[in-house]
Amino acid sequence: MTLTQLRYLVAIADAELNITLAASRVHATQPGLSKQLKQLEDELGFLLFVRKGRSLESVTPAGTEVIARARAVLAEANNIRTYAANQRRESQGQLILTTTHTQAR
């Protein structure tokens, strides 16, 4: 399971189960997004969506839970990125030392 797969899953939910719209929102192709969704479902061992033909009809109860957890994971991943960016900025500060010529020897 990858963050990309979770991001795609949330995008599908946010696009009201429209995979084409979700793919455009995450700058992916529809086949690529569908493939990642299938891989995620295979890894989890259950379906996240009820399908009717080639379209998604609704979210399964397990899918609802996974989507909620995926949102939390993605939010935490974003918090980590923000924290890391802040740490990099802090570590790039300026250090000024002053000394007398005697101590500098």
N, C-alpha and C positions, 0 to 999 in steps of 0.2 A: 504494500500500500504506500502510495506516495502523496505528497502534498498536492501535486498536480491533479491526481485522481480525485482527491477530496475537493479541490477547487472546481473541477469539472462537475462533480456531483452537485455541489451547491449551486453552480451556475444553471444546471438543468432545473433544479427546484425553483430557482428565482425566475426562470424563463417560462414558468408554468408548463413544464415538461416538453417544451419545444426545443429539440436538440439542435436544430439549425440555428435558431436564435441564440441559444446558449453558446454554441460554437463561435458565432460571430462576436459575442460579448467577451469571450476569453481569447480571441484571436487564434482560434484553432479551426481545423476542418471538421465537418460533420462526421466523416468516417473515422477520423482520429479520435474524436470525443467518444463516439460509440464504442470504439475498440477499447479505450481506457475504462469506460463504464463496465464493459463485459469482463475485462481483467479484474476489476475491483470486485464485481459480483462473484467471479470464480474464486478469488482469494478468500472472500468472506464466507462463501458456501451457501449463499441464499440470494434471492432476487430483491432488489431495492425498489423496483417498479413493476406494476402490472402492465403487461403489454397486450395490445390488440393489433394483430398483424405486425406491421413494422413501427407502429407508434406507441408511445407511452401513454397509458390511460390514467393511471393513478399511482400514488406512492404506497408501498406496502407498509404495514405497521413497523416492521423492522427497519424499512427504509426511512421512515419518519425519525426514528431514534438515531440512526446513523447520520442522517443529515444534521440533526441538532448537535451531535457530537463533532461532526466535521466542522461546523461553524465555530465551535469552541476551539478546536485544534488550530484552525486557520487564524483565529483571533490571537491565540497564544504565539503562533509562529510570527505573526506581525509584531507582537510585543517584543519578542526576542530580537527581531531585526531592528526595531526602534532602539532597544537597549544597546545593541551592538554599535549602532551609529552614534549614539551618545557617548559610549565608551571611547570610540575612535576619536571623536572630537575632543574629549577631555584629555586623552593621552597625547594630543598634538598641541597642547598648550605651550607656553613659553616659560622657560626657566631662566631667571636672571640671578647671577651670583655676583656679589661684590666682596672685595677683599682688599687688604692693604698689600703693598709691594713686599712686605716681610713675610706674610702668610702665603703669598703666591709662589715662593721659592720652593 
